[in-house]
Amino acid sequence: MQLPAVAFPAYYVLATLFLMKVICAQELHTVYIVNNCGKGYPVLGGLYGEFYPTTDPTTTLTFQGPAWGLLSYLQYTDDDGNNVCGKDGEGCTMVEATLSNTGSSVDITLIPPHAFSVGAGFAYYGGCNGAGMNCTSAACPGAKHNASEGWLQVSCTSASVSLEITFCQ
């Protein structure tokens, strides 16, 4: 049995496409990374193995839709020219983040194999302004030192919130 063809006026089709674009474009998150260390470059990685390294002292990346499972660290070399941080930030101070209109969460992790390497801090903007954390030493009380310290995450419920990460404040 063949179903009858249904014709929609062009304005219905255009209105539907416009609404789909508006709904999809409602969630937008920007991550701004500043390197004040005078060495190395910031790295931002994503949930599915994407990495966004840069040689610039500042980096801005914008995500249309949620930005799940982000990680950021400062990659630099030791005196022998070897990278200090592993591919996933092992051996270094790492900022972990999820930015979503259903709830955002950010923390600084020193959970092994991560370790303090440089000072790091973060702050939300465009919502939850002022919420964040700075760590300047391995003894930072706001950093996660083991996996059971989930309460050390800084949460934000503002829609389309953005994040600034700073290394060596």
KAVENTA-V802234 format. One record per helix or strand of 3 or more residues. SS is the DSSP state (@ for helix, = for strand). FROM is the first residue (numbers start at 1). LEN is the number of residues. If there is no record, write none. Layout:
<<SS:FROM:LEN> <SS:FROM:LEN>>
//
This chain:
<<@:10:16> <=:28:8> <=:41:5> <=:58:7> <=:67:9> <=:94:6> <=:104:6> <=:120:6> <=:132:4> <@:150:3> <=:154:3> <=:162:6>>
//
